């Protein structure tokens, strides 16, 4: 009986976990580079140069970067710009009310952003900016439409064009439902040409697919690589002790296994008296 | 010395024993407390609950040393603990994992009581203290969850405190009084902190002591539901089927502790967020009173009850109202109530049935949610079966229990999801089953063919 109940429990738990994953925009999977010090150092460099002007990381100290194999001197010479000390927290000078005036919203602190959003989100989001003349900043984003932030990595990304094909249901002037395919071509300045055609006998799901064209494949690879490093750095920064936690965890588990065996045999030797 | 006690012990221990019941307490609760020898896997969870309580108190003390109960500083102080305080991350993860694991072990502990009838006479008070502990635990978890001051902390507290505003007449003022402000704010954070670190823990520890004292007064139940004190005794008057708690169950529970810590450490070190169920992703965004998250879900251990709240729509109150009318009719015509009660209780039920359609559904949602916990207090009197243990109940009873467990899990799962029409219908069916399980227990628990309960506990030597 108990076994059956446990079985039912296990079954419903697996169902619950299977249902637990869902999402809006399909996210690309970020490569895992949490053990790659060179990648994390590159991510740190990109973070300090491209993010840490508007975004703060108020819980993060510069000298915590020594965990990534950098020395205090290297941090001081390469990553400190405005007279801050190596033991300081990563504050920014931009004031909240100014930020609201300039961008409409204050840039969030990035200390634990990777834990809130996930590395895949950051990786996809930073690679999904496109120029769009209809926006005040000139930039738009596929993952976060009408985002307030202009593309901070535009120099790394270089000029690129985007073709976005969506297949969706639309209402005709007579009020009937029909499927339409919209093809929007954005040039590298953000001017778009949109073409819409009606699909007869379409029986599939809605589609939203965007393809970016870079100036070269090398440019695309380098950019994806940099964003992956940056996303991994943000993941590392969201919990700098995470690698140590996992390493220590192995030893704790080994100790507890040993403890369990001792406790199990101790129990057995006492209980052999109980008839 | 006048009135000096005579004690068997000598030396320092004798000196103490003359002034304080040390040896006698040790004997009464450990070395000469006779527990049935046939405890099974389910009996680990009581001692494990005590272990988690200790983990929570000890880690809690260290967290309070570094946490700032201030709306402007709270979120950052948690990150300070995670990064700057030596071993702070470990302490914090132990505390956050401990909160969820507390509910895991307590739910399993309660389920054990349900299976083996551990709430039946003479153990009603143990059960009542236990349900009170569960209520305290819910309060403790609720107050504690506000402290990290993330978006889920904030909006979860906002939603739950707003529930009180559904109470007729006093509701809006009551929720204002609880918050201490018009929205959840610094004042709320400070009072929740006080409740979390002082008020509730004091009550909780008192109740745990009462729970154990009551248990040791009447003795432990066991999987067979047989009273070992009524069974055969040895020449010293000790029950033959009982064994001293120490050393037999202390070594046994140490084994349980080792097994539990393996699971606990695996979560703390490898999956402290537990896929977003123990630490929600949204709670890594600082609380913002101007940005409501699109989907506010309580932590998993509250979701079964939260689902019952959401299930109570204005359509659903028809079902509840009809249930009250049928109960009134059944109690009047067929019930065994004596004298005036035969009239009074059905009349009260009819009044409730009418009020269900006159007061707003949100209020009845709160009542359903509260009632689904409070009903557990009455379990000792709802269960009328001639046997205690599930082992000797009719097979179809076991199916009712199995469905009850699955129902509870489904309700819990739905509570983590955004509302949808399909899920709402499922949650309403689930709520009817949950309430029916308890309210109809006086009827169904005595029906069916019960098996013969043995005179002695069933035990196979290891």
Boltz contact constraints between the chains, C-beta under 6 A:
constraints:
  - contact:
      token1: [A, 1]
      token2: [B, 398]
      max_distance: 6.0
  - contact:
      token1: [A, 5]
      token2: [B, 402]
      max_distance: 6.0
  - contact:
      token1: [A, 8]
      token2: [B, 406]
      max_distance: 6.0
  - contact:
      token1: [A, 12]
      token2: [B, 406]
      max_distance: 6.0
  - contact:
      token1: [A, 12]
      token2: [B, 409]
      max_distance: 6.0
  - contact:
      token1: [A, 16]
      token2: [B, 413]
      max_distance: 6.0
  - contact:
      token1: [A, 59]
      token2: [B, 79]
      max_distance: 6.0
  - contact:
      token1: [A, 112]
      token2: [B, 284]
      max_distance: 6.0
  - contact:
      token1: [A, 115]
      token2: [B, 284]
      max_distance: 6.0
  - contact:
      token1: [A, 116]
      token2: [B, 281]
      max_distance: 6.0
  - contact:
      token1: [A, 116]
      token2: [B, 284]
      max_distance: 6.0
  - contact:
      token1: [A, 116]
      token2: [B, 285]
      max_distance: 6.0
  - contact:
      token1: [A, 241]
      token2: [B, 89]
      max_distance: 6.0
  - contact:
      token1: [A, 245]
      token2: [B, 269]
      max_distance: 6.0
  - contact:
      token1: [A, 249]
      token2: [B, 269]
      max_distance: 6.0
  - contact:
      token1: [A, 249]
      token2: [B, 270]
      max_distance: 6.0
  - contact:
      token1: [A, 252]
      token2: [B, 265]
      max_distance: 6.0
  - contact:
      token1: [A, 256]
      token2: [B, 261]
      max_distance: 6.0
  - contact:
      token1: [A, 256]
      token2: [B, 262]
      max_distance: 6.0
  - contact:
      token1: [A, 256]
      token2: [B, 265]
      max_distance: 6.0
  - contact:
      token1: [A, 259]
      token2: [B, 258]
      max_distance: 6.0
  - contact:
      token1: [A, 260]
      token2: [B, 258]
      max_distance: 6.0
  - contact:
      token1: [A, 263]
      token2: [B, 254]
      max_distance: 6.0
  - contact:
      token1: [A, 263]
      token2: [B, 255]
      max_distance: 6.0
  - contact:
      token1: [A, 263]
      token2: [B, 258]
      max_distance: 6.0
  - contact:
      token1: [A, 264]
      token2: [B, 255]
      max_distance: 6.0
  - contact:
      token1: [A, 266]
      token2: [B, 251]
      max_distance: 6.0
  - contact:
      token1: [A, 267]
      token2: [B, 251]
      max_distance: 6.0
  - contact:
      token1: [A, 267]
      token2: [B, 252]
      max_distance: 6.0
  - contact:
      token1: [A, 267]
      token2: [B, 255]
      max_distance: 6.0
  - contact:
      token1: [A, 270]
      token2: [B, 247]
      max_distance: 6.0
  - contact:
      token1: [A, 270]
      token2: [B, 251]
      max_distance: 6.0
  - contact:
      token1: [A, 271]
      token2: [B, 462]
      max_distance: 6.0
  - contact:
      token1: [A, 274]
      token2: [B, 37]
      max_distance: 6.0
  - contact:
      token1: [A, 274]
      token2: [B, 243]
      max_distance: 6.0
  - contact:
      token1: [A, 275]
      token2: [B, 461]
      max_distance: 6.0
